[in-house]
């Protein structure tokens, strides 16, 4: 049994930076393609709110050409500018007519980012593409999933009226410094700009173990990551989600063969986001 411990600066949830085509840093040395899904209700049952679900894909198209896709479903249960709706209060008036309170509809917005990225060196990837913020059938997908697992369907939500299509620039940085036969240091960060700037950097440790008799490697990591969002996305729902995620979080994960799972938790805002994926 062979053991290895590395000190790493890890790239956290790729879906939190739109259009990134790079996998989490502890797995980057062994895989080039991945498909992952994220949910803010994993692993222990969070709010199921804000970035309620995501899909992230990274594919190696050619020697130095990579494709990135990020699909997010955002929700906001109590938006400041939500449409007014009547809510049954459970009370009746003197004529036995039901009394209604005033509430607001929750709002939702979907986002899709598509990028083509070029590996300039083994530590730098740059790319560009397009991002759509609008109704992209996220409600139908979420309702289907909730019905399948027996979760409540989100009925009192409406899509924001505005839509936006914007160009997108993505930059990923990774550099490894390793002592021969000993620990190493990874530096990584992901940045996306589309009249707003999304940034993510982090640091942590990971270890791996493998047995020469079996073609399976186990890896585990734990660390810190920092998310920063600057600017106005033009969407109240997305802005509220960014405010909820922004800041320093704790990341932990593990991988077995072609699968991996990880979670990022922000103790200040109590936001959590779990990620499950396949890599090859």
Residue pairs with C-beta under 8 A, 6 or more apart in sequence:
1 209
1 210
1 211
2 209
2 210
2 211
2 212
3 207
3 208
3 209
4 207
4 208
4 209
5 183
5 205
5 206
5 207
6 26
6 178
6 183
6 184
6 186
6 205
6 206
6 207
6 208
7 183
7 184
7 185
7 186
7 204
7 205
8 25
8 26
8 184
8 185
8 186
8 203
8 204
8 205
8 206
8 221
8 223
9 25
9 185
9 186
9 187
9 188
9 201
9 202
9 203
9 204
9 223
10 24
10 25
10 26
10 186
10 188
10 202
10 203
10 204
10 206
10 221
10 223
10 225
10 251
11 20
11 22
11 23
11 24
11 25
11 172
11 174
11 188
11 189
11 190
11 200
11 201
11 202
11 225
12 24
12 200
12 202
12 225
12 227
12 249
12 251
12 264
13 38
13 56
13 200
13 225
13 262
13 264
13 273
13 275
14 20
14 22
14 23
14 24
14 36
14 56
14 58
14 70
14 190
15 36
15 38
15 51
15 54
15 55
15 56
15 70
15 72
15 275
16 51
16 198
16 200
16 227
16 245
16 273
17 70
17 170
17 190
17 191
17 192
17 198
17 199
17 200
18 70
18 72
18 111
18 113
18 131
18 168
18 170
18 192
18 194
18 198
19 68
19 69
19 70
19 113
19 114
19 115
19 117
19 127
19 129
19 131
19 168
19 170
19 192
20 56
20 58
20 68
20 70
20 115
20 170
20 172
20 190
20 192
21 58
21 59
21 66
21 67
21 68
21 115
21 117
21 125
21 127
21 170
21 172
22 28
22 58
22 66
22 125
22 172
22 174
22 188
22 190
23 31
23 34
23 58
23 279
24 221
24 253
24 260
24 262
25 174
25 186
25 188
26 186
26 206
26 219
26 221
26 253
26 255
27 34
27 219
27 255
27 260
27 279
28 174
29 176
30 217
30 279
31 279
31 280
32 60
32 280
33 58
33 59
33 60
33 279
33 280
34 56
34 57
34 58
34 277
34 278
34 279
34 280
35 55
35 56
35 57
35 277
35 278
36 55
36 56
36 57
36 275
36 276
36 277
36 278
37 53
37 54
37 55
37 56
37 275
37 276
37 277
38 51
38 53
38 54
38 55
38 56
38 273
38 274
38 275
38 276
39 48
39 52
39 53
39 54
39 273
39 274
40 46
40 47
40 48
40 49
40 50
40 51
40 52
40 53
40 271
40 272
40 273
40 274
41 47
41 48
41 52
41 274
42 263
42 272
42 273
42 274
42 275
42 276
43 261
43 263
43 272
43 274
44 272
46 271
46 272
46 273
47 271
48 151
49 75
49 76
49 77
50 74
50 75
50 76
50 240
50 241
50 244
50 245
50 271
51 72
51 73
51 74
51 241
51 245
51 273
52 73
52 74
52 75
52 142
53 72
53 73
53 138
53 141
53 142
53 145
54 70
54 71
54 72
54 73
55 69
55 70
55 71
56 69
56 70
56 71
56 275
56 277
57 67
57 68
57 69
57 70
58 66
58 67
58 68
58 69
59 66
59 67
60 66
61 67
61 116
64 118
64 119
64 120
65 116
65 117
65 118
65 119
66 116
66 117
66 118
66 119
66 125
66 127
67 115
67 116
67 117
68 113
68 114
68 115
68 116
68 117
68 127
68 129
68 170
69 112
69 113
69 114
69 115
70 111
70 112
70 113
71 110
71 111
71 112
71 113
71 136
72 110
72 111
72 112
73 108
73 110
73 138
73 141
73 142
74 108
74 109
74 110
74 111
74 235
74 237
74 238
74 241
75 106
75 107
75 108
75 154
75 157
75 237
76 82
76 106
76 107
76 108
76 236
76 237
76 240
76 241
77 106
78 104
78 106
79 104
79 106
79 107
79 236
79 237
79 240
80 236
81 236
82 104
82 105
82 106
82 107
82 158
83 104
83 105
83 158
84 102
84 103
84 104
84 105
85 102
85 103
85 104
85 105
85 156
86 100
86 101
86 102
86 103
87 100
87 101
87 102
87 103
88 98
88 100
88 101
89 98
89 99
89 100
89 101
91 98
91 99
92 98
92 99
93 99
103 156
105 156
105 157
105 158
106 154
106 156
106 157
106 158
107 157
107 158
107 159
107 160
107 236
107 237
108 138
108 139
108 154
108 157
108 158
108 159
108 160
108 237
109 133
109 134
109 135
109 159
109 160
109 235
109 237
109 238
110 133
110 134
110 135
110 136
110 137
110 138
111 131
111 132
111 133
111 136
111 238
112 131
112 132
112 136
113 129
113 130
113 131
113 132
113 168
113 192
114 129
114 130
114 131
115 127
115 128
115 129
115 168
115 170
116 127
116 128
116 129
117 125
117 126
117 127
117 170
117 172
118 125
118 126
118 127
119 125
120 126
122 174
123 173
123 174
123 175
123 176
124 171
124 172
124 173
124 174
125 170
125 171
125 172
126 169
126 170
126 171
126 172
127 169
127 170
127 171
128 167
128 168
128 169
128 170
129 167
129 168
129 170
130 165
130 166
130 167
130 168
131 164
131 165
131 166
131 167
131 168
131 194
132 163
132 164
132 165
133 163
133 164
133 165
133 166
133 233
133 234
133 235
133 238
134 159
134 163
134 164
134 165
135 159
135 163
139 154
139 157
139 159
142 154
143 153
143 154
145 151
146 152
146 153
146 154
147 153
160 235
160 236
160 237
162 234
162 235
164 233
164 234
164 235
166 194
166 195
167 194
168 192
168 193
168 194
169 192
169 193
169 194
170 190
170 191
170 192
170 193
171 190
171 191
171 192
172 188
172 189
172 190
172 191
173 187
173 188
173 189
173 190
174 186
174 187
174 188
175 186
175 187
175 188
176 184
176 185
176 186
176 187
177 184
177 185
177 186
177 187
178 184
178 185
188 201
188 202
189 199
189 200
189 201
190 198
190 199
190 200
190 201
191 197
191 198
191 199
191 200
192 198
195 231
196 229
196 230
196 231
196 232
196 233
197 228
197 229
197 230
197 231
198 227
198 228
198 229
199 226
199 227
199 228
199 229
199 230
200 225
200 226
200 227
200 228
201 225
201 226
202 223
202 224
202 225
202 226
202 251
203 223
203 224
203 225
204 221
204 222
204 223
204 224
204 225
204 251
205 221
205 222
205 223
206 219
206 220
206 221
206 222
206 223
207 219
207 220
207 221
208 217
208 218
208 219
208 220
209 217
209 218
210 216
210 217
210 218
216 256
216 257
217 255
217 257
218 254
218 255
218 256
219 254
219 255
219 260
220 252
220 253
220 254
220 255
221 251
221 252
221 253
221 254
221 262
222 250
222 251
222 252
222 253
223 250
223 251
223 252
224 248
224 249
224 250
224 251
225 248
225 249
225 251
225 264
226 247
226 248
226 249
227 245
227 246
227 247
227 249
227 266
228 246
229 242
229 243
229 245
229 246
232 239
233 239
233 242
243 269
244 269
244 271
245 266
245 269
245 271
245 273
246 269
247 266
247 268
247 269
248 266
248 268
249 264
249 265
249 266
249 267
249 271
250 264
250 265
250 266
250 267
251 262
251 263
251 264
251 265
252 262
252 263
253 260
253 261
253 262
253 263
253 275
254 260
254 261
254 262
255 261
255 279
258 278
258 279
258 280
259 276
259 277
259 278
259 279
260 276
260 277
260 279
261 274
261 275
261 276
261 277
262 274
262 275
263 272
263 273
263 274
263 275
264 272
264 273
264 275
265 271
265 272
266 272
